[in-house]
Amino acid sequence: MPATHPSGLRVGVQLHPQHTDIGPLRAAWRAADALGVDSLWTWDHFLPHHGDPAGRHFECWSLLSAMAVETEHALIGPLVCCTAFRNPSVLADMARTVDQLSGGRLVLGLGAGWFEEEHRAYGLPFPGPKERMDNFAVAVRTVKERLSTLNPGPAGELPVLIGGGGRRRTLELVAREADWWNWYGWASADPVAEFRELNGVLDDWCARVGRDPGEVTRTVMIDVAGLPLLAEYAAAGAAHVVLSLPAPYDMAPVEELIERRDAIRA
């Protein structure tokens, strides 16, 4: 089914792993999976990036390993994993292992990183934007190359997602290397219009590099205020919309997300 067809819309939830405890996190991903979301995500940070900077926070891949064995239906993944945090070949091995644990449900979301404070706190370099993007492009290719050599390989398709809206370097890299693309839908005064524009920019990059644009699944992350825009995002080309959900994990917006998805599919 074409990624731009509204009736094929899928929805997910990103659970913020900050300002909470392990028990509520586990309960939330089990509850969302049982409600029928199509995907479950967390983010890859080492420190809270809003609220109390000294607040509770948990590491991404440890959570994904648990999520892989405690859920049954939804795709799972990092939205997104910072490639600067880990050797890219090791990251590929981690992703393959979590994919095996999940029975082939992992989507490997990748990003270049932006939160300088956590890099400094963990002794990681934080170069300027050009060097970060150069390093990111190399890391994406290295991850994909390593995935192709691992024995056993992934249990499922293990698509690679790249997050970001940079019209030049990020979207070119998406066109060349990614299976999915994610954009953050609260980033402008008219987020649907901006998503539609960036979707077109990605199509143009696909044409330039000789890629069928239909091969790249388009995804958008929204907050609760963006729920009424779900049908508009679908009409603008989004195949997958992810609700970003902070703690405490109220399932009422998740239920609304699913209801709106089902109404669009009907």
Disulfide bonds with the S-S distance in Angstrom:
none
